[in-house]
Amino acid sequence: MGIRTAVVGASGYAGGELLRLLAGHPDLDLVLATAHSQAGRPVAGVHPHLAGLDLVLGATDPAALAETDLVFLALPHGESAAIAAQLPDTVKIVDLGADFRLIDPAQWGRYYGGEHAGTWTYGLPELPGQRLRVAASDRVAATGCYAVATILALAPLVAAGLIEAEDVVVVAASGTSGAGKAPKAHLLGAEVMGDLTPYKVGAHQHVAEIKQATGAASISFTPVLAPMPRGILATVTGRPANADITANVVRAVLADAYADSPFVHVLAEGQWPHTAATFGSNSAHLQTAVDIDSGRVIVVSAIDNLGKGAAGQAVQCANLMLGLPETTGLPVHGVR
């Protein structure tokens, strides 16, 4: 028997992607999947693409979770802390929500409201030194989806002093699965198809997390809802620190930063990231340019918001926490 693993919130999109990855993981034994309103239904009845996964969604019972070795919490923001508090220290936890990502309680209150639950190890192994910190932790807070795409593009630039930390602009488009599975009128196919819609303009909750992880002092962030089920394409720009910075310089900095990161691919010159190219994978694709008019440094980043932006990233962290190779059970390549 492998490592006994549970998924809480398994009826959502991120929860379903976790179930898919865990079903094929050689070392993790999926023994429990819980939900709220969908409790009692077979997994395949909620996630038809998981036909053959012989598991029934149960109610969330902390006593049952305490009998496992590893728990993934795939719950709405603000709901993980209460469950985590009821689990013993012997159970490793990866939280896909925002409850434990932020260090500053004031930032939590500003973007999420309510009481700050505390801070866990931040689950982005590609940041300097973070792979070792995740491996040494029993509690890890996985990243936000927009945050992954932006941080991977931005952090090396700030660390190398290539751009001014006070002037960062991000425009990022996300598929509709990033908004969750609850039925909402503005997410209906008839509303989304053929349309692009900005939302939470100037006030998206992932800004605090991005600043915390990158050292950027000020970020103008505009999220856009795109007519696709999954994927994120983020365009990150910054004012160059000096006039000598070229695209080749930026590409070299990115390549060096991710030389030991199997899931981050700095594309060859002339190739640009596509969301479809990361679909179904745990990878991020990056490309850079310097704007010939403004001189601003540009990095474009593509990920699957349910892969590297959620479930894949969580499994990557769990692998490290368990002493497994971080690529175990995770697809590096997209489906097309």
Secondary structure, 3 states (H helix, E strand, C coil): CCEEEEEECCCCHHHHHHHHHHHCCCCEEEEEEECCCCCCCEHHHHCHHHCCCCCECECCCHHHHCCCCEEEECCCCCCHHHHHCCCCCCCEEEECCCCCCCCCHHHHHHHCCCCCCCCCEEECCCCCCHHHHHHCCCEEEECCHHHHHHHHHHHHHHHCCCEEEEEEEEEEEECHHHHCCCCCHHHCHHHHCCCCEECCCCCCCHHHHHHHHHCCCCEEEEEEECCCCCCEEEEEEEEECCCCCCHHHHHHHHHHHCCCCCCEEECCCCCCCCHHHHCCCCCEEEEEEECCCCCCEEEEEEECCCHHHHHHHHHHHHHHHCCCCCCCCCCCCCCC
